[in-house]
Amino acid sequence: MTNSSGKAADNGPDETVEKAVIVTGGGTGIGAATARAFAESGAHVLVVGRSESTLKETADGHDRIRVLAADIHDHDAPELIVSTALREFGRLDVLVNNAAVTGFASLEGLDRAAVRAQLGTNLIAPVFLTQRALDALEATGGVVVNVSSAGSLGRRAWPENSVYGMAKVALDFLTRTWAVELAPRGIRSVGIAPGVVDTGVGVRAGMPPEAYEAFLREMAGRVPSGRVGRPEDIAWWIVQLTRPEAAYANGTVLAVDGALSVT
Ligand SMILES: NC(=O)c1ccc[n+]([C@@H]2O[C@H](COP(=O)([O-])OP(=O)(O)OC[C@H]3O[C@@H](n4cnc5c(N)ncnc54)[C@H](OP(=O)(O)O)[C@@H]3O)[C@@H](O)[C@H]2O)c1
């Protein structure tokens, strides 16, 4: 793992840090939009992902965004990520557990190594990253935001997405449980459940671009609000959920999906 920061790499921030945020999976899609939204709101942000080049694209033009190339599922990642944020910013107010991988397979087609890798990134990594961040979050009265999925809310089946869905259901359980466990330490835990958002994730998961486009068109026709989501639709809510005015939202998983999950 390498630590590649933007400006003022090892000199700490060059202005007073009033809010510091970690966004995993900050190089693309919802994570990139979230990092930029936090930076535009005045926060300092550490974006984490495996590809340094996409992280740098997120940071481009944003002096408050620093980048850290790391695989969140590596054993040493929680220490590396949290200690880098504390070294860069001197504090931590928000941890956004956003990074996840998709993979489509029915039960017959599941591969053990792929299942382990998916659960490792989507579920185990957020557990231990959050664990490592607790003392720093306690010091600021901080917030954990888990990025879930509206597709796994309620009593719903999700053919060919069973492992992805089960990780999101479990993440929602963690969101609720951490809210109760961590309330005495002054840390909030909330979740956000996006609907279908055009991030290019389908193509990254192996779909041909035209198939992904067709999927988005079809879903747009099914979403009561009449369109699929934009990454910024989700990022705005993530920022709002971490504001002091949102302090009474705890253990909540907020669906932001154009009403798709209530149809
Ligand atoms: N898009 C949707 O329709 C939708 C709907 C519901 C929920 N969501 C959720 O929203 C979140 C963001 O999704 P998205 O659509 O924005 O997907 P995305 O663009 O593929 O973003 C996922 C990010 O996670 C990073 N990542 C993956 N594995 C990683 C690892 N082991 N270590 C570090 N970083 C890793 C990826 O970067 P690298 O490959 O460079 O590491 C990527 O930047 C996910 O939790 C997803 O489940 C998305």
The ligand as a Tripos MOL2 file, in Angstrom:
@<TRIPOS>MOLECULE
LIG
   48    52     1     0     0
SMALL
NO_CHARGES

@<TRIPOS>ATOM
      1 N1        -24.6290    2.4350   -7.9890 N.am      1 LIG1
      2 C1        -25.7270    1.9220   -7.4760 C.2       1 LIG1
      3 O1        -26.7600    1.7550   -8.1920 O.2       1 LIG1
      4 C2        -25.7930    1.5390   -6.0380 C.ar      1 LIG1
      5 C3        -27.0390    1.1630   -5.5220 C.ar      1 LIG1
      6 C4        -27.1300    0.8200   -4.1870 C.ar      1 LIG1
      7 C5        -26.0190    0.8360   -3.3950 C.ar      1 LIG1
      8 N2        -24.7920    1.2050   -3.9120 N.ar      1 LIG1
      9 C6        -23.6490    1.1920   -3.0060 C.3       1 LIG1
     10 O2        -23.0100    2.4490   -3.0650 O.3       1 LIG1
     11 C7        -21.6140    2.2730   -2.8260 C.3       1 LIG1
     12 C8        -20.8330    2.9050   -3.9460 C.3       1 LIG1
     13 O3        -21.2450    2.2920   -5.1550 O.3       1 LIG1
     14 P1        -20.8840    2.8890   -6.5840 P.3       1 LIG1
     15 O4        -22.0010    2.5630   -7.4860 O.co2     1 LIG1
     16 O5        -20.4020    4.2760   -6.4480 O.co2     1 LIG1
     17 O6        -19.7220    1.8790   -6.9820 O.3       1 LIG1
     18 P2        -18.2570    2.1100   -7.5550 P.3       1 LIG1
     19 O7        -18.2100    3.3190   -8.4230 O.co2     1 LIG1
     20 O8        -17.8110    0.8100   -8.0930 O.co2     1 LIG1
     21 O9        -17.4510    2.4540   -6.2410 O.3       1 LIG1
     22 C9        -16.9280    1.4980   -5.3760 C.3       1 LIG1
     23 C10       -15.5570    1.9750   -4.9790 C.3       1 LIG1
     24 O10       -15.0310    1.0700   -4.0150 O.3       1 LIG1
     25 C11       -13.6590    0.9070   -4.2650 C.3       1 LIG1
     26 N3        -13.2460   -0.3960   -3.7470 N.ar      1 LIG1
     27 C12       -13.7210   -1.6030   -4.1180 C.ar      1 LIG1
     28 N4        -13.0820   -2.5670   -3.4420 N.ar      1 LIG1
     29 C13       -12.2000   -1.9490   -2.6290 C.ar      1 LIG1
     30 C14       -11.2390   -2.4010   -1.6900 C.ar      1 LIG1
     31 N5        -11.0670   -3.7200   -1.4360 N.pl3     1 LIG1
     32 N6        -10.4820   -1.5010   -1.0500 N.ar      1 LIG1
     33 C15       -10.6320   -0.1680   -1.2960 C.ar      1 LIG1
     34 N7        -11.5310    0.3260   -2.1560 N.ar      1 LIG1
     35 C16       -12.2990   -0.5670   -2.8230 C.ar      1 LIG1
     36 C17       -13.5060    1.0060   -5.7790 C.3       1 LIG1
     37 O11       -12.2450    1.5310   -6.1580 O.3       1 LIG1
     38 P3        -10.9900    0.5710   -6.5310 P.3       1 LIG1
     39 O12       -11.5180   -0.4600   -7.4730 O.co2     1 LIG1
     40 O13        -9.9940    1.5170   -7.1120 O.co2     1 LIG1
     41 O14       -10.5320   -0.0030   -5.2310 O.co2     1 LIG1
     42 C18       -14.5860    2.0180   -6.1410 C.3       1 LIG1
     43 O15       -14.0570    3.3240   -6.2330 O.3       1 LIG1
     44 C19       -21.3940    0.7890   -2.6570 C.3       1 LIG1
     45 O16       -21.4160    0.4480   -1.2950 O.3       1 LIG1
     46 C20       -22.5860    0.1920   -3.3660 C.3       1 LIG1
     47 O17       -22.8880   -1.0970   -2.8800 O.3       1 LIG1
     48 C21       -24.6720    1.5520   -5.2280 C.ar      1 LIG1
@<TRIPOS>BOND
     1     1     2 1
     2     2     3 2
     3     2     4 1
     4     4     5 ar
     5     4    48 ar
     6     5     6 ar
     7     6     7 ar
     8     7     8 ar
     9     8     9 1
    10     8    48 ar
    11     9    10 1
    12     9    46 1
    13    10    11 1
    14    11    12 1
    15    11    44 1
    16    12    13 1
    17    13    14 1
    18    14    15 2
    19    14    16 1
    20    14    17 1
    21    17    18 1
    22    18    19 2
    23    18    20 1
    24    18    21 1
    25    21    22 1
    26    22    23 1
    27    23    24 1
    28    23    42 1
    29    24    25 1
    30    25    26 1
    31    25    36 1
    32    26    27 ar
    33    26    35 ar
    34    27    28 ar
    35    28    29 ar
    36    29    30 ar
    37    29    35 ar
    38    30    31 1
    39    30    32 ar
    40    32    33 ar
    41    33    34 ar
    42    34    35 ar
    43    36    37 1
    44    36    42 1
    45    37    38 1
    46    38    39 2
    47    38    40 1
    48    38    41 1
    49    42    43 1
    50    44    45 1
    51    44    46 1
    52    46    47 1
@<TRIPOS>SUBSTRUCTURE
     1 LIG1         1 GROUP 0 **** ****
